[in-house]
Amino acid sequence: MAAEVADGWCGVPVPMEEMAKIVGRLHELLEENGKSSTTFRVNAGGIDATTLEDFERLEEIGITDCIVMPWMQDLSDASHEGLELSLNGRIESIHRFGEEIISRMDSAQAPSA
């Protein structure tokens, strides 16, 4: 339906390989409906995306806006149970994500002089 009437689609984070299939099919449907995938917004994510390379891969498959929860990666630490990471822990995770992923993506995409 989104490929027929909308200018974007919002999904939920799933493993990157599954997201690649979903977005691939979405692009097929856009083409069938005479719409451009270059102007269509795809807001989703890869639940297993943890590195700069992973987020670059999501961009390559067509994710234009990525859903992230950086603290979820910190929950693999045995000292945390469930979703009980403290607010300060979540804030630290967001800062770390900004330093390790976002700032590096920005510099990787900056035009060379």
C-alpha positions in Angstrom: 0.0 0.0 0.0 2.8 2.5 0.9 4.3 2.0 -2.6 0.9 2.9 -4.1 -0.1 6.0 -2.1 2.6 7.2 0.2 5.9 9.0 0.0 7.6 6.8 2.6 7.4 3.7 4.8 8.2 3.1 8.4 9.2 -0.4 9.5 10.5 -2.0 12.7 14.1 -3.0 13.2 14.7 -6.6 12.0 17.9 -8.4 11.1 19.7 -6.6 8.2 19.4 -9.5 5.8 15.6 -9.5 6.3 15.5 -5.7 5.9 17.4 -6.0 2.7 14.7 -8.3 1.3 11.9 -6.1 2.6 13.4 -2.9 1.1 14.2 -4.7 -2.1 10.5 -5.8 -2.5 9.4 -2.3 -1.6 11.6 -0.9 -4.4 10.1 -3.4 -6.8 6.6 -2.2 -5.8 7.6 1.4 -6.2 8.8 0.7 -9.7 5.6 -1.2 -10.6 3.6 1.9 -9.4 5.8 4.3 -11.4 7.4 5.9 -8.4 11.0 6.7 -7.7 12.8 4.9 -4.9 15.2 7.9 -4.8 12.6 10.2 -3.3 10.8 7.6 -1.2 11.7 7.7 2.5 12.3 4.4 4.3 12.4 4.7 8.1 13.6 1.4 9.5 16.6 -0.3 10.9 18.7 -3.4 11.4 18.3 -4.9 14.8 21.8 -6.4 14.4 23.5 -3.2 13.1 26.3 -2.3 15.5 29.2 -1.0 13.4 29.7 1.9 11.0 29.9 -0.7 8.2 26.5 -2.1 9.2 24.9 1.3 9.1 26.5 2.0 5.7 25.1 -1.3 4.5 21.6 -0.2 5.7 22.0 3.0 3.7 23.1 1.0 0.6 20.0 -1.1 0.7 17.8 2.0 0.8 17.2 3.0 4.5 17.0 6.8 4.4 16.2 7.3 8.1 17.4 4.7 10.6 15.7 3.7 13.8 18.2 3.0 16.6 18.3 2.2 20.3 22.0 2.3 21.1 21.5 1.1 24.7 20.2 -2.3 23.4 23.7 -3.3 22.5 24.8 -2.5 26.1 22.2 -4.9 27.4 24.3 -7.9 26.3 26.5 -7.1 29.3 25.7 -9.7 31.9 25.3 -7.0 34.6 22.1 -5.8 33.0 18.8 -7.8 32.9 16.1 -7.1 30.4 15.5 -3.5 29.6 16.7 -2.2 33.0 19.6 -0.1 31.9 19.6 3.1 33.9 18.8 6.5 32.3 22.4 7.5 32.8 23.4 4.2 31.1 21.1 4.9 28.2 22.5 8.5 27.8 26.0 7.1 27.8 25.0 4.7 25.1 23.6 7.5 23.0 26.8 9.5 23.4 28.9 6.5 22.5 26.7 5.9 19.4 27.2 9.5 18.4 31.0 9.2 18.7 31.4 5.7 17.2 28.8 5.8 14.4 27.2 9.2 13.6 30.3 11.3 13.7 32.2 8.7 11.5 29.3 8.5 9.0 29.3 12.3 8.8 33.0 12.4 8.1 32.8 9.5 5.7 30.2 11.3 3.6 31.8 14.7 3.7 32.9 15.8 0.2 36.7 15.9 -0.2 38.3 19.3 -0.8 
